[in-house]
Structure formats: C-alpha cells, structure tokens
Amino acid sequence: MNIDKVNKLNSVEIKKLRKQYFTNQQGFADVCGFGRASVQRWEAGTKKPLKSHLILMDLYRDIPAVREYLLNYRENKYE
C-alpha cells in the first residue's frame, strides 16, 4: 500500500464499510480502536478521519489477515 495514495473514504463509503462487517458503530469502533462518536461523526460527514484512520480502514477492507488479527485481538483483550 502506498501511504501517499490512501483512499479518501467519504461518509457514505465509511458507513458502507462498517455495515459490511459490523452491525453497529460500537463494534466497528471497538475492533479498530476508534471512538464510537468518531465513527458517528465520520458517517454523518461532520468530521473527517485522520490519515492514520483512513489507512487502517483501507487495510481492514482490503486485507483479510488484518481483519482476522484485529478481531482476534479484541476477543483476547476482553477475555
């Protein structure tokens, strides 16, 4: 992944990505380490994610191993 060419997800794309893998904003926020309020603002279009957040969302969307790692990390964190 070329960090300089990070996909600039808009609010609709962020919501679509989140809904593809999670039933709610809290689950997406927890797994990715975001605040739920941030996800809510991004989806509403009132705030834009930082570049680091965009990179993580790109990785989560594009690389199954990243999704698996983050899901496993979350499960192990709360055991």
C-alpha positions in Angstrom: 0.0 0.0 0.0 1.3 3.4 -0.9 0.6 5.6 2.1 0.5 8.7 -0.1 -2.3 7.2 -2.1 -4.6 6.4 0.7 -8.2 6.1 -0.3 -10.0 9.1 0.9 -13.2 7.5 2.1 -16.3 9.7 2.2 -19.1 9.4 4.8 -21.1 7.0 2.6 -18.1 4.7 2.0 -17.2 4.6 5.7 -20.8 3.6 6.6 -20.8 1.0 3.8 -17.5 -0.4 5.0 -18.7 -0.5 8.6 -22.0 -2.2 7.7 -20.3 -4.8 5.6 -18.5 -6.2 8.7 -20.4 -4.9 11.7 -24.0 -4.4 12.8 -23.3 -1.2 14.7 -20.9 1.6 15.1 -19.6 0.5 18.5 -18.4 -2.9 17.2 -16.5 -1.2 14.4 -15.1 1.4 16.8 -14.0 -1.3 19.3 -12.3 -3.6 16.8 -10.4 -0.7 15.0 -9.7 1.3 18.2 -11.8 4.3 17.2 -14.2 6.1 19.4 -17.9 5.4 18.6 -18.5 9.1 18.5 -15.8 9.5 15.9 -17.4 6.8 13.7 -20.7 8.5 14.1 -19.3 11.9 13.0 -17.5 10.3 10.0 -20.6 8.6 8.9 -22.6 11.8 9.3 -20.0 13.8 7.4 -19.4 16.3 10.1 -15.8 15.3 10.7 -13.2 13.6 8.5 -10.9 10.7 9.7 -7.2 11.3 10.2 -4.9 9.8 7.6 -3.9 7.0 10.1 -7.6 6.1 10.5 -8.1 6.0 6.7 -5.0 3.7 6.4 -6.4 1.3 9.0 -9.8 1.3 7.3 -8.2 0.6 3.9 -6.2 -2.3 5.5 -9.2 -3.6 7.2 -11.2 -3.6 4.0 -8.5 -4.9 1.7 -6.6 -7.5 3.7 -8.4 -10.4 5.4 -5.4 -11.1 7.7 -5.8 -7.6 9.1 -9.5 -8.2 9.8 -8.7 -11.5 11.5 -5.9 -10.1 13.6 -8.0 -7.1 14.9 -11.0 -9.4 15.6 -8.8 -11.9 17.5 -7.0 -9.0 19.4 -10.4 -7.7 20.5 -11.6 -11.1 21.6 -8.4 -11.8 23.6 -8.4 -8.3 25.1 -11.8 -8.9 26.7 -11.2 -12.5 28.0 
